[in-house]
Amino acid sequence: MRLRTMQRASDRWVSIALSVLLHGALLAALVYGWLMFRRPPRPAPTLAIEATVVDARAVKGAVKPPPQPAPPAAPAPTEQPQEPVGPPPPTPEERARREQERQQAQAAAAEERRAAEQKAAELRAAQAKQAEEQRKAEERAAQKRAAAERQRQAEAQESTESVAELQRSLAAEERAKVARSAAALASWESQIAAKITRAWLRPPTARPGIQCVLNVTQVPGGEVTQVSIGECNGDQAVRESIEAAVYRASPLPPPPDPALFDRNLKIDFKPD
């Protein structure tokens, strides 16, 4: 079976080769016939004979050999026709078709340019619109910021004015409180000085116009824990009698306002 297949394949290649040779020979015969048909016919060759006329009388005295005929002239070479070089010129239909294609290509290019220009114009318009919207948004944002800043400044001013008013009120109240406290403190110190004066036993050496500064330490409830005499125009006996009077006046009168209580008091003692 394999041998039969190989024989069939070889027969097929032989058939193909013979077919190619046959077609090639046929094509060569056609080309040769076409060339011979286009070649102009050759002129028939002519023989050129040269003759010399002689006188019979001259021939009698001498016998000369007959002249040799001249060789025939070679035929003039014929010019071979020029084979056309390059592609054949286009036909009118081909030129019309090419012109139509060129016009269509130009029209398509012009349409593409118009589409590109229209697209670019639309893009520029969209960009301009976006820029305008962004500008308006920035203006609105700037206006909002300005309004917020004005409101903040107004609130800050109001707050400042409120704080200033509150400070003025507090200062006035503090001044009034200090004034009241000073008056209440002076009244309290006068009460303490009066009680000490009532408890003082005047010594014989005391002169009129006694003035002494008393440094008194007390605890809540008015109990005196310590007494010292500062500046005083009295003698030692006067000093000792005043110190004893302070201890006898203990407990001291309480202040009218508990906030006025102070452990360390400085009292001007002026019994006269």
HELIX and SHEET records of a PDB file:
HELIX    1   1 ARG A    2  ARG A   38  1                                  37    
HELIX    2   2 ALA A   56  GLY A   61  1                                   6    
HELIX    3   3 PRO A   92  ALA A  199  1                                 108    
HELIX    4   4 GLN A  236  ALA A  249  1                                  14    
HELIX    5   5 PRO A  258  LEU A  260  5                                   3    
SHEET    1   A 3 VAL A 224  CYS A 232  0                                        
SHEET    2   A 3 CYS A 212  GLN A 218 -1                                        
SHEET    3   A 3 ASN A 264  PHE A 269 -1                                        
END                                                                             
